[in-house]
């Protein structure tokens, strides 16, 4: 029997059942790949503590990805996208102006590089 992997998934708006396994691109303009991790620590290191996951064997994940035309599965990929911004000082949050921009977590976006 194949070892079960930790596969990142998207969940519905109510945090219930997963709706899709997450995919990524290894480079801008390249074909999508499946993502899987050998342990929850590796998954959290790449995608953050809030990332949901399910346990699947490699053949089961391949079967889910095949109808999407995805044949490549990356095991324990390292995130090399943009770095997270440093947290602003606490006093700026309390009395300073509204900060522009979006706080980004190290999660997959369609054209970020793994």
C-alpha distances in whole Angstrom, upper triangle without the diagonal:
4,7,9,12,16,17,21,23,26,27,30,34,33,30,28,25,24,26,24,22,24,24,27,29,29,32,35,35,32,29,27,23,20,20,17,17,15,17,20,23,22,22,25,27,27,27,29,29,29,26,24,20,17,14,12,9,10,10,12,14,15,16,18,20,20,23,25,25,23,21,20,18,20,18,20,23,26,29,32,34,38,38,39,42,44,45,48,51,51,55,54,52,54,57,57,56,53,51,50,47,43,41,38,35,32,30,30,32,32,34,33,32,28
4,6,9,13,14,18,20,23,25,28,32,32,28,27,24,22,24,21,19,20,21,23,25,25,29,32,32,28,26,23,20,17,16,13,14,12,14,17,20,19,19,22,24,23,24,26,26,26,23,21,18,15,11,9,6,7,8,10,11,12,14,16,17,18,21,22,22,20,18,17,15,16,14,16,19,23,25,29,31,34,34,35,39,40,41,45,47,48,52,51,49,51,54,53,53,50,48,47,43,40,38,35,31,29,27,26,29,29,30,30,28,25
4,6,10,12,16,18,22,23,27,30,30,26,25,23,21,23,21,18,19,20,22,24,24,28,31,31,28,26,23,20,16,15,12,11,9,11,14,16,16,16,19,20,20,21,23,23,24,21,19,15,13,9,8,6,8,10,11,12,14,16,17,18,20,23,23,23,21,19,18,14,15,12,14,17,20,23,27,29,32,32,33,36,37,38,42,44,45,48,48,46,48,51,51,51,48,45,44,41,38,35,32,29,26,25,24,27,28,29,28,27,23
4,7,9,13,15,18,20,23,26,26,23,21,19,17,19,18,15,17,18,20,23,23,27,29,30,27,25,22,18,15,13,10,9,8,9,12,15,14,14,17,19,18,19,20,20,20,18,16,12,9,6,5,4,7,10,9,10,13,14,15,16,18,21,21,22,19,18,17,14,14,12,13,16,19,22,25,27,30,30,30,34,35,36,40,42,42,46,45,43,45,49,48,48,45,42,42,38,35,33,30,26,24,22,22,25,26,27,26,25,22
4,6,10,12,16,18,21,24,25,21,20,18,16,18,16,12,13,15,17,19,20,23,26,27,24,22,19,15,12,10,6,6,5,7,9,12,11,10,13,15,15,15,17,17,18,15,13,10,8,5,5,6,7,10,10,9,12,14,14,15,17,20,20,21,17,17,15,11,11,9,10,13,16,18,21,23,26,26,27,30,32,33,36,39,39,43,42,40,42,46,45,44,41,39,38,35,31,29,26,23,20,18,18,21,22,24,23,21,18
4,7,9,13,15,19,21,21,18,18,16,13,16,14,11,11,13,15,19,19,22,25,26,24,22,18,15,12,9,6,5,6,6,7,10,9,7,10,13,12,12,14,13,14,11,9,6,6,5,7,9,10,13,12,10,13,16,14,15,18,20,20,21,18,18,16,12,12,9,9,12,15,16,20,21,24,24,24,27,29,29,33,35,35,39,38,36,39,42,41,41,38,35,35,32,28,26,23,19,17,15,16,19,20,22,21,20,17
4,6,10,12,16,19,20,16,16,14,11,13,10,7,8,10,12,16,17,20,22,23,21,19,15,12,9,6,5,6,9,9,9,12,11,8,11,13,12,11,13,14,13,10,8,5,5,6,7,9,10,12,11,8,11,13,11,12,15,17,16,18,15,15,14,10,11,10,10,12,14,15,19,20,22,23,23,27,28,29,32,35,35,39,38,35,38,41,40,40,36,34,33,30,26,24,21,18,16,14,13,16,17,19,18,18,15
4,7,10,13,16,17,14,14,13,10,11,9,6,6,8,11,15,16,19,21,22,20,18,15,13,9,7,7,8,11,11,10,12,11,8,10,12,10,8,11,11,10,7,6,4,7,9,10,13,13,16,14,11,14,15,13,13,17,18,16,18,15,17,15,12,12,11,11,12,14,14,17,17,20,20,20,24,26,26,29,32,32,36,35,32,35,38,37,36,33,30,29,26,22,21,18,15,13,10,10,13,15,17,16,16,14
4,6,10,13,14,11,11,10,6,7,6,4,5,9,12,16,18,21,22,22,21,19,15,14,11,10,10,12,15,15,13,16,15,11,13,15,13,11,13,13,11,8,6,5,7,10,11,14,15,17,14,11,14,15,12,12,16,17,15,18,16,18,17,14,15,15,15,15,17,16,20,19,21,22,22,25,27,27,30,33,33,36,35,32,35,38,37,36,32,30,29,26,22,21,18,16,15,11,11,13,14,18,17,18,17
4,7,9,11,9,10,9,6,6,5,6,7,10,13,17,19,21,22,23,22,20,16,16,13,12,14,15,19,18,16,18,18,14,14,17,15,12,13,14,11,8,7,8,10,14,15,18,18,20,17,14,17,17,14,14,18,18,16,19,17,20,19,17,18,18,18,18,19,18,21,20,21,22,21,24,26,26,29,32,32,35,33,30,33,36,35,33,30,28,27,24,20,19,17,15,15,11,11,12,14,17,17,19,18
4,7,8,6,6,6,4,5,7,9,10,14,17,20,23,25,25,26,25,23,20,19,17,16,16,18,21,20,17,20,20,16,16,19,18,15,15,15,11,9,7,9,11,14,16,19,20,22,19,17,20,19,16,17,20,20,19,22,20,23,23,20,21,21,21,21,22,21,24,23,24,25,23,26,28,27,30,32,32,35,34,30,33,36,35,34,30,29,28,25,21,21,19,17,17,14,14,16,17,21,21,23,22
4,5,5,6,6,6,6,9,12,13,17,19,23,26,28,27,28,28,25,22,22,20,19,20,22,24,23,21,23,23,20,20,23,21,18,18,18,14,13,11,13,14,18,19,23,24,24,21,19,22,21,18,19,22,21,20,23,23,25,25,24,24,25,25,25,26,24,27,25,26,27,26,28,30,29,31,34,33,36,34,31,33,36,35,34,30,29,28,26,22,22,20,19,20,17,17,18,19,23,23,25,25
4,6,8,10,10,10,13,15,16,19,21,25,28,29,29,29,29,28,24,24,22,22,23,24,27,25,23,25,25,21,21,24,23,19,19,18,14,14,13,15,17,21,22,26,27,28,25,23,26,25,21,22,26,24,23,26,26,28,28,26,27,27,27,27,27,25,28,26,26,27,25,27,29,27,29,32,31,33,32,28,30,33,32,31,27,27,26,24,20,20,19,18,20,17,18,18,20,23,24,26,26
4,5,9,10,11,14,17,18,21,24,27,30,32,32,33,32,31,27,27,24,23,24,25,27,25,22,25,26,22,21,25,24,20,19,18,14,15,13,15,17,20,22,26,28,29,25,24,27,26,23,24,28,26,25,29,28,31,30,28,29,29,28,28,29,27,30,28,29,29,27,29,30,28,30,33,31,34,33,29,31,33,33,32,29,29,28,26,23,22,22,20,22,19,20,21,23,27,27,29,29
4,7,8,10,13,14,15,19,22,25,28,30,30,31,31,29,25,25,22,20,20,21,23,22,19,21,22,18,18,21,21,17,16,15,11,11,9,12,13,17,19,23,25,26,23,21,24,24,21,22,26,25,24,27,26,28,28,25,26,25,25,25,26,24,28,26,27,27,25,27,28,27,29,31,30,33,32,29,30,34,33,33,29,28,28,26,22,21,20,18,20,17,18,20,22,25,25,27,26
4,6,9,12,14,16,20,23,26,29,31,32,32,31,29,26,25,22,21,21,22,23,22,19,22,23,20,20,23,22,19,19,17,14,13,10,12,12,16,18,21,23,24,21,20,23,22,19,21,24,24,23,27,25,28,28,25,26,25,25,26,27,26,30,29,30,30,28,30,32,30,33,35,34,37,36,33,34,37,37,36,33,32,32,29,26,25,23,21,22,19,20,22,23,27,27,29,28
4,6,9,12,14,18,21,25,27,30,30,31,30,27,23,22,19,19,18,20,22,21,19,22,22,19,20,23,22,19,19,18,15,14,10,11,10,13,15,18,20,21,17,17,20,19,16,18,21,20,20,24,23,25,25,23,24,23,24,25,26,26,29,28,30,30,29,31,33,32,35,37,36,39,39,35,37,40,40,39,35,34,34,31,27,26,24,22,23,19,20,21,22,26,26,28,26
4,6,8,10,14,17,21,24,26,27,27,26,23,20,19,16,15,15,17,19,19,17,20,20,16,17,21,19,16,17,17,14,11,8,8,8,12,13,16,18,19,15,14,17,16,13,15,18,18,17,20,19,21,21,19,20,20,21,21,23,22,26,25,27,27,26,29,31,31,33,36,35,39,38,34,37,39,39,38,34,33,32,29,25,24,22,20,20,17,16,18,19,22,22,24,23
4,7,10,13,16,19,23,25,25,25,24,21,18,17,15,15,16,19,21,21,20,22,22,18,19,22,20,17,19,19,16,13,11,11,11,14,15,18,18,19,16,14,16,16,12,13,16,15,14,18,17,20,20,19,20,21,22,22,24,23,26,25,26,28,27,30,32,32,34,37,37,40,38,35,37,40,39,38,34,33,31,28,25,24,22,20,20,17,16,17,17,21,21,23,22
4,6,9,13,16,19,21,22,22,20,18,14,14,11,12,13,16,19,19,18,21,20,16,18,21,18,16,18,18,16,13,11,10,11,13,13,16,16,16,13,11,13,13,9,10,13,13,11,15,14,16,17,15,17,18,19,19,21,20,23,22,24,26,25,28,31,31,34,37,37,40,38,35,38,41,39,38,34,33,31,28,24,24,21,19,19,15,13,14,14,18,19,20,19
4,7,10,14,16,19,20,20,18,16,12,11,8,8,10,13,16,16,15,18,17,13,16,18,15,13,16,17,15,11,10,8,9,11,10,13,13,14,11,8,11,12,8,8,12,13,11,14,12,14,14,12,13,14,15,15,18,17,20,20,22,24,24,27,30,30,33,36,36,40,38,35,38,41,40,38,35,33,31,28,24,23,20,18,17,13,12,13,13,16,17,18,16
4,7,11,13,16,17,17,16,14,10,9,7,7,9,12,16,16,15,17,15,12,14,16,13,11,14,15,14,10,10,9,11,13,13,15,14,16,14,11,13,14,11,10,14,14,12,14,12,14,13,11,12,13,13,13,15,14,17,16,19,20,20,24,26,27,30,33,34,37,35,33,36,38,37,36,32,30,28,25,21,21,17,15,14,10,8,10,10,13,13,14,13
4,7,10,12,14,14,12,10,6,6,5,6,9,12,16,17,17,19,16,13,16,16,13,12,15,18,17,13,13,13,14,15,15,16,14,16,15,11,12,14,11,9,12,13,10,12,9,11,10,9,10,12,13,11,13,13,15,15,18,20,21,24,27,28,31,34,35,38,36,34,38,40,38,37,33,31,29,25,22,21,18,16,14,11,8,9,8,10,11,11,11
4,7,9,10,11,9,9,5,6,7,7,11,13,17,19,18,19,16,14,16,16,12,12,15,18,18,14,16,15,17,18,18,19,17,19,18,14,15,17,15,12,15,16,13,13,10,12,11,10,9,12,13,10,12,10,12,12,15,17,18,22,25,26,29,33,34,37,35,33,37,39,37,35,32,29,27,23,21,20,17,15,13,10,6,7,6,7,7,8,7
4,5,7,8,6,6,5,6,9,10,14,16,19,21,21,22,18,17,19,18,14,14,18,21,21,18,19,19,21,22,21,21,19,20,20,17,16,19,17,14,16,17,14,13,11,12,10,11,10,13,14,11,12,11,12,11,15,17,19,23,26,28,31,34,36,39,36,35,38,40,38,36,33,30,28,24,22,22,18,17,14,12,9,9,7,6,7,6,7
4,7,9,6,8,7,7,10,11,14,16,19,21,21,21,18,17,19,17,14,15,19,22,22,19,21,20,22,23,22,22,19,21,22,18,17,20,19,16,18,20,16,15,12,13,10,11,9,12,13,9,10,10,10,11,14,17,19,23,26,28,31,34,36,39,37,36,39,41,39,37,35,31,29,26,24,23,19,18,15,14,11,11,10,8,8,5,5
4,6,5,8,9,10,13,14,17,19,22,24,24,24,21,20,21,20,16,17,20,24,24,22,24,23,25,26,25,25,23,24,25,21,21,23,22,19,20,22,18,17,15,16,14,14,13,16,16,13,13,11,10,10,13,17,19,22,25,28,31,34,36,39,36,35,39,41,38,36,34,30,28,24,23,23,19,19,16,15,12,11,10,7,7,5,7
4,6,9,10,12,15,16,20,22,25,27,27,27,23,22,23,22,18,19,22,26,25,23,25,25,27,28,27,28,25,27,27,23,22,25,23,20,21,22,18,18,16,18,16,17,16,19,19,16,16,14,13,11,14,17,20,22,26,28,30,34,36,39,36,35,39,40,37,35,32,29,26,23,22,22,19,19,17,16,13,11,9,5,7,7,10
4,7,9,12,16,17,21,24,27,29,29,29,26,24,26,25,21,21,25,28,27,25,26,26,28,29,28,28,25,26,26,23,22,24,22,19,19,20,16,15,14,16,15,17,17,20,21,18,18,17,16,15,17,21,23,26,29,32,34,38,40,42,39,38,42,43,40,38,35,32,29,25,24,25,22,22,20,18,15,13,10,7,10,10,13
4,7,9,13,15,18,21,24,26,27,27,24,22,24,24,20,20,24,27,27,24,25,24,26,26,25,25,22,23,23,20,18,21,20,16,17,18,15,13,11,13,12,14,14,17,19,16,17,16,16,15,18,22,24,27,30,32,35,39,41,43,41,39,43,44,42,40,37,34,31,28,26,26,23,23,20,18,15,13,10,9,11,10,11
4,7,10,13,16,20,23,25,26,26,23,21,24,24,20,20,24,27,26,23,23,22,23,24,22,22,19,20,20,17,15,17,16,12,13,14,11,9,8,9,9,11,12,16,18,15,17,17,17,17,20,23,25,28,32,34,37,40,42,44,42,41,44,46,43,41,38,35,33,29,27,27,24,23,20,18,14,14,10,10,12,12,12
4,7,10,13,16,20,22,22,23,20,18,21,21,17,17,20,23,23,19,20,19,20,21,19,19,16,17,17,14,13,15,14,10,11,13,9,9,6,9,8,9,10,14,16,13,15,15,16,16,19,22,23,27,30,32,34,38,39,42,40,38,42,44,41,40,36,34,31,27,25,25,21,20,18,15,12,11,9,9,11,11,11
4,7,10,13,16,19,19,21,17,16,19,19,15,15,19,22,21,18,18,17,17,18,16,16,13,14,15,11,10,13,12,9,11,13,10,9,6,7,5,6,7,10,12,10,13,14,15,16,19,22,23,27,30,32,35,38,39,42,40,39,42,44,42,41,38,35,33,29,26,26,22,20,17,15,12,13,11,12,12,11,10
4,7,10,14,16,16,18,15,13,16,17,14,14,17,20,19,15,15,13,14,14,12,13,10,12,12,8,8,11,10,7,10,12,10,11,7,8,6,4,6,8,11,10,13,14,16,17,20,22,24,27,30,31,34,38,39,42,40,38,41,44,42,41,38,35,33,29,26,25,22,20,17,14,12,13,12,14,14,13,11
4,7,11,12,13,14,11,9,13,13,10,11,14,16,16,13,13,11,12,12,11,12,10,13,13,9,10,13,12,10,13,16,14,14,11,11,9,6,5,6,8,7,10,11,14,15,19,20,21,25,27,28,32,35,36,39,38,36,39,41,40,39,36,33,32,28,25,23,20,17,14,12,10,13,13,14,13,13,10
4,7,9,10,12,9,8,12,13,11,11,14,15,16,12,12,9,10,9,9,10,8,12,12,9,11,14,13,12,15,18,16,17,13,13,11,7,6,5,6,8,11,13,16,18,21,22,22,26,28,29,33,35,36,40,39,37,40,42,41,40,37,35,34,30,27,25,22,19,16,14,13,16,16,18,17,16,12
4,6,7,9,6,6,9,10,9,11,13,14,15,12,12,10,10,10,10,11,10,14,14,12,14,17,16,16,19,21,20,21,17,17,14,10,8,5,5,8,10,12,16,18,21,21,22,25,27,28,32,34,35,38,38,36,39,42,40,40,37,35,34,30,27,25,22,18,15,14,14,18,19,20,18,17,13
4,7,9,7,8,11,12,12,14,15,16,17,15,15,12,12,10,11,11,11,15,15,13,16,19,18,18,21,24,23,23,20,19,16,12,11,7,6,10,13,15,19,21,24,24,24,28,29,30,34,36,37,40,40,38,41,44,43,43,40,37,37,34,30,28,25,21,18,18,18,21,23,24,22,20,16
4,5,6,7,9,10,11,12,13,13,15,13,13,11,11,10,12,13,14,17,17,16,18,21,20,20,23,26,25,26,22,22,19,15,14,10,9,12,13,16,19,21,24,23,23,26,27,28,32,34,34,38,37,35,38,41,41,41,38,36,36,32,29,26,23,20,17,17,18,22,23,25,22,21,18
4,5,5,6,9,10,10,10,9,11,10,10,9,10,10,13,15,16,19,18,17,20,22,21,21,24,27,25,27,23,23,21,17,15,12,10,13,14,15,19,20,22,21,21,24,25,25,29,31,31,35,34,32,35,38,37,38,35,33,33,30,26,23,21,17,15,15,16,20,22,24,21,21,18
4,5,5,6,9,10,10,9,12,11,13,12,14,14,16,18,18,22,22,20,22,25,24,24,27,29,28,29,25,25,22,19,16,13,10,12,12,14,17,19,21,19,19,22,22,23,27,28,29,33,32,31,33,36,36,36,34,31,32,29,26,22,20,16,14,15,17,20,23,24,21,20,17
4,6,5,6,9,10,11,13,12,13,12,14,14,16,17,17,20,20,18,20,23,22,21,24,27,25,26,22,22,19,15,13,10,6,9,9,11,14,16,18,17,18,21,22,23,27,29,30,34,33,31,34,37,36,37,34,31,31,28,25,22,19,15,13,13,14,18,20,21,18,17,14
4,5,5,6,7,8,10,8,9,9,11,12,14,16,16,19,18,16,18,21,19,19,22,24,23,24,20,20,18,14,12,10,7,9,10,10,14,15,18,17,17,21,22,23,26,29,29,33,32,30,33,36,35,35,32,30,29,26,23,20,17,13,11,10,12,16,18,19,16,16,13
4,5,5,4,5,8,7,9,10,13,14,17,19,19,23,22,19,22,24,22,22,25,27,25,27,23,24,21,18,15,14,11,12,11,11,14,15,17,15,15,18,19,19,23,25,26,29,29,27,30,33,32,32,29,27,27,24,21,18,15,11,9,10,12,16,19,20,17,17,15
4,6,6,8,11,10,13,13,16,17,19,21,21,24,24,21,23,26,24,23,27,29,27,27,24,24,21,18,15,13,10,10,9,9,12,13,15,13,13,16,17,18,22,24,25,29,28,27,30,32,31,32,29,26,26,23,21,17,15,11,9,10,12,16,19,19,16,15,13
4,6,9,11,9,12,13,16,17,18,20,19,22,22,19,21,24,22,20,24,26,23,24,21,21,18,15,12,11,8,7,6,6,9,10,12,12,12,16,18,19,23,25,26,30,29,27,31,33,32,31,29,26,25,22,19,17,13,10,7,7,9,13,15,16,13,12,9
4,7,8,6,9,10,14,16,18,20,19,23,21,18,21,23,21,20,23,25,22,23,20,22,19,16,14,13,11,10,9,8,11,11,13,12,12,16,17,18,22,24,25,29,28,25,29,31,30,30,27,24,23,20,17,14,11,8,5,5,7,11,14,15,12,13,11
4,6,6,9,11,15,17,20,22,22,25,24,21,24,26,23,23,26,28,25,27,24,25,23,20,17,16,14,13,12,11,14,13,14,13,11,14,16,16,19,22,22,26,25,23,26,29,28,28,25,23,23,20,16,13,11,7,6,7,10,13,17,18,15,16,15
4,6,8,11,14,16,19,22,23,26,24,22,25,27,24,24,28,29,27,29,26,27,25,22,20,18,15,16,15,14,17,17,18,16,14,17,17,17,20,22,22,26,25,23,26,29,28,29,26,24,24,22,18,15,13,10,10,10,13,16,20,21,19,20,18
4,6,10,13,16,19,22,23,26,24,21,24,26,23,23,27,28,26,28,25,27,25,22,20,19,17,18,17,16,19,18,18,17,15,18,19,18,21,23,23,26,26,23,25,28,28,28,25,23,23,21,17,14,13,9,10,10,13,15,19,21,19,20,19
4,7,10,13,16,19,19,22,20,17,20,22,19,19,23,24,22,24,21,23,21,18,17,16,14,15,15,14,17,17,18,18,16,19,21,20,24,26,26,29,29,26,29,32,31,30,27,25,25,22,18,16,13,10,10,8,10,13,16,18,17,18,16
4,7,11,13,17,18,20,18,15,19,20,17,18,22,22,21,23,21,22,21,18,18,17,16,16,17,17,20,20,21,21,20,23,24,24,27,30,29,33,32,29,31,34,34,33,30,28,28,25,21,19,17,14,14,11,13,15,18,21,19,20,19
4,7,9,13,14,17,14,12,16,17,15,16,19,20,19,22,19,20,19,15,15,14,14,15,17,17,21,21,23,23,22,25,27,27,30,32,32,36,35,32,35,38,37,37,34,32,31,28,24,22,20,16,15,13,14,17,18,21,20,20,18
4,6,10,12,14,11,10,14,15,13,15,18,19,19,21,19,19,19,15,16,14,15,17,19,20,23,24,26,26,26,29,31,30,34,36,36,40,39,36,38,42,41,41,37,35,35,32,28,26,23,20,19,16,17,20,21,23,23,23,20
4,7,10,12,10,9,13,14,13,15,18,20,20,21,19,19,18,15,15,13,14,17,19,21,24,25,28,28,28,31,33,33,36,39,39,42,42,39,41,45,44,44,41,38,38,35,31,29,26,23,21,19,19,22,23,25,24,24,21
4,6,8,6,6,10,11,10,12,15,17,17,19,16,16,15,12,14,12,14,17,20,21,25,26,29,29,30,33,35,35,39,41,41,45,44,42,44,47,46,46,43,40,40,36,33,31,28,25,23,20,19,22,23,25,24,24,21
4,5,5,6,9,10,11,13,14,17,18,18,16,15,14,12,13,12,14,17,20,22,26,27,30,31,32,35,37,38,41,44,44,48,47,44,47,50,49,49,46,43,42,39,35,33,30,27,25,22,21,24,24,26,25,25,22
4,5,5,6,9,10,11,12,15,16,16,13,11,11,8,10,10,13,15,19,21,24,25,29,30,31,34,36,38,41,44,44,48,47,45,48,50,49,48,45,43,42,38,35,33,30,27,24,22,20,23,22,24,23,22,19
4,5,5,6,9,10,10,13,15,15,13,11,12,10,13,13,16,18,22,24,27,28,32,33,34,38,40,41,44,47,48,51,50,48,50,53,52,51,48,45,44,40,37,36,32,30,27,24,23,25,24,26,26,25,22
4,5,5,6,9,10,12,14,15,13,12,13,11,14,14,17,19,22,24,27,28,31,32,33,37,39,39,43,46,46,49,48,46,48,51,50,49,46,44,42,39,35,34,31,28,26,23,21,23,23,25,25,25,22
4,5,5,6,9,11,12,13,10,10,10,8,11,12,14,16,19,20,23,24,27,29,30,33,35,36,40,43,43,46,45,43,46,48,47,46,43,40,39,35,32,31,27,25,22,20,18,20,19,21,21,21,19
4,5,5,6,9,10,10,8,7,8,8,11,12,16,16,20,21,24,25,28,30,31,35,37,38,42,45,46,49,47,45,48,51,49,48,45,42,40,37,34,33,29,27,24,22,19,21,19,21,22,21,19
4,6,5,8,10,10,10,9,12,11,15,16,19,20,24,25,27,28,31,33,34,37,40,41,44,47,47,51,49,47,50,52,51,50,46,44,42,38,35,35,31,29,27,24,21,23,21,23,24,24,22
4,6,7,8,10,9,10,12,11,14,16,19,19,22,23,26,26,29,31,31,35,37,38,41,44,44,48,46,44,46,49,48,46,43,41,39,35,32,31,28,26,24,21,19,20,18,21,22,22,21
4,6,5,7,5,7,9,9,12,14,17,17,20,21,23,23,27,29,30,33,36,37,40,43,44,47,45,43,46,48,46,45,42,39,37,34,31,30,27,25,23,19,17,18,16,18,19,19,18
4,5,5,5,6,9,11,14,17,20,20,23,24,26,26,29,32,33,36,39,40,43,47,47,50,49,46,49,52,50,48,45,42,40,37,34,34,30,28,26,23,20,21,18,20,22,22,20
4,5,7,10,13,14,17,20,23,22,25,26,28,27,30,33,34,37,40,41,44,47,48,51,49,46,49,52,50,48,45,42,40,36,34,34,31,29,27,24,21,21,18,21,23,23,22
4,5,9,11,13,16,19,21,20,23,23,25,24,27,30,31,34,37,38,41,44,45,48,46,43,46,49,47,45,41,39,37,33,30,31,27,26,24,21,18,17,15,17,19,20,19
4,6,9,12,15,18,21,20,23,23,24,24,27,30,32,35,38,39,42,46,47,50,47,45,49,51,49,47,43,41,38,35,32,32,29,28,25,22,19,19,16,17,19,19,19
4,6,8,11,14,17,16,19,19,21,21,25,27,29,32,35,37,40,43,44,47,45,43,46,49,47,45,42,39,37,33,30,30,27,25,23,20,16,17,14,15,17,17,16
4,7,10,13,16,16,19,20,22,23,26,29,30,34,37,38,42,45,46,49,47,45,49,51,49,48,44,42,39,36,33,32,29,27,24,22,18,19,17,18,19,18,16
4,7,10,13,12,16,17,19,20,24,26,28,31,34,36,39,42,44,47,45,43,47,49,47,46,43,40,38,34,31,30,27,25,22,19,16,18,16,16,17,15,13
4,6,10,10,13,15,17,19,22,24,26,29,32,34,37,40,41,45,43,41,44,47,45,44,41,38,36,33,30,29,25,23,19,17,15,17,16,17,16,15,12
4,6,6,10,12,14,16,20,21,23,27,29,31,34,37,39,42,40,39,42,45,43,42,39,36,34,31,28,27,23,20,17,15,13,16,15,16,15,12,9
4,6,9,12,15,17,21,22,23,27,29,30,34,37,38,41,40,39,42,44,43,42,40,37,35,32,29,27,23,20,17,16,15,18,18,18,17,15,11
4,6,9,13,15,18,19,20,24,25,27,31,33,35,38,37,35,39,41,40,40,37,34,33,30,27,24,21,18,14,14,14,17,18,18,16,14,10
4,6,9,12,15,16,18,22,24,26,29,32,33,37,36,34,38,40,38,38,35,32,31,27,24,23,19,16,13,12,11,14,15,15,12,10,6
4,6,9,12,13,15,18,20,23,26,29,31,34,33,31,35,37,35,35,33,29,28,25,23,20,17,14,11,11,11,14,15,15,12,9,6
4,6,9,10,12,15,18,20,23,26,28,31,30,28,32,34,32,32,29,26,25,21,19,17,13,11,7,8,9,11,13,12,9,7,5
4,7,8,11,14,17,20,23,26,28,31,29,28,32,34,31,31,29,25,24,20,19,17,14,13,9,11,11,12,14,12,8,6,6
4,6,9,12,15,18,21,24,26,29,27,26,30,31,29,28,26,22,20,17,15,14,11,11,8,9,9,9,11,9,6,6,7
4,7,9,12,15,18,21,23,26,24,23,27,28,25,25,22,19,17,14,13,12,9,10,8,10,11,11,13,12,8,9,11
4,6,9,12,15,18,20,23,21,21,25,26,24,23,21,18,17,14,13,11,9,9,8,11,13,14,16,15,12,12,13
4,6,9,12,15,17,20,18,17,21,23,21,20,18,15,15,12,11,8,6,7,7,11,13,14,17,17,14,15,15
4,6,9,12,15,17,15,15,18,20,17,17,16,12,12,10,10,7,8,9,11,14,16,17,20,19,16,18,19
4,6,9,12,14,13,13,17,18,16,17,16,13,14,13,12,10,11,12,13,16,19,20,24,23,20,21,22
4,6,8,11,10,10,13,15,14,15,14,11,13,13,12,9,11,12,14,17,21,21,25,25,22,23,24
4,6,8,7,7,10,12,10,12,11,9,12,12,13,11,13,15,18,20,23,24,27,27,25,26,27
4,6,5,7,9,11,10,12,13,12,15,16,16,14,17,18,21,24,27,27,31,31,28,30,30
4,5,5,7,9,10,12,13,13,16,17,17,15,18,19,22,25,28,29,32,33,30,32,32
4,5,5,6,7,11,12,13,17,18,19,18,21,22,25,28,31,31,35,35,33,34,35
4,5,5,4,8,9,9,13,15,16,15,19,21,24,26,29,29,32,32,30,32,33
4,6,6,8,8,9,12,14,14,13,17,19,22,24,27,27,31,31,29,31,32
4,6,9,10,11,15,17,18,17,20,22,25,27,30,31,34,35,33,35,36
4,7,9,11,15,18,19,19,22,24,28,30,32,32,36,36,34,36,38
4,7,8,12,15,16,17,20,23,26,28,31,30,33,33,31,34,35
4,6,9,12,15,16,19,22,25,27,29,28,31,31,30,33,35
4,6,10,11,13,16,19,23,24,26,25,28,28,27,30,32
4,7,9,10,13,16,20,21,23,22,25,25,24,27,29
4,7,9,12,16,19,20,22,20,23,23,22,25,27
4,7,9,13,15,16,18,16,19,19,18,21,23
4,6,9,12,13,15,14,17,17,16,19,21
4,7,10,11,14,14,17,18,16,19,20
4,7,8,10,11,14,15,12,15,16
4,6,9,10,14,15,12,14,15
4,7,9,13,13,10,11,11
4,7,10,11,9,11,11
4,7,8,7,9,9
4,6,6,9,10
4,6,9,11
4,6,9
4,7
4
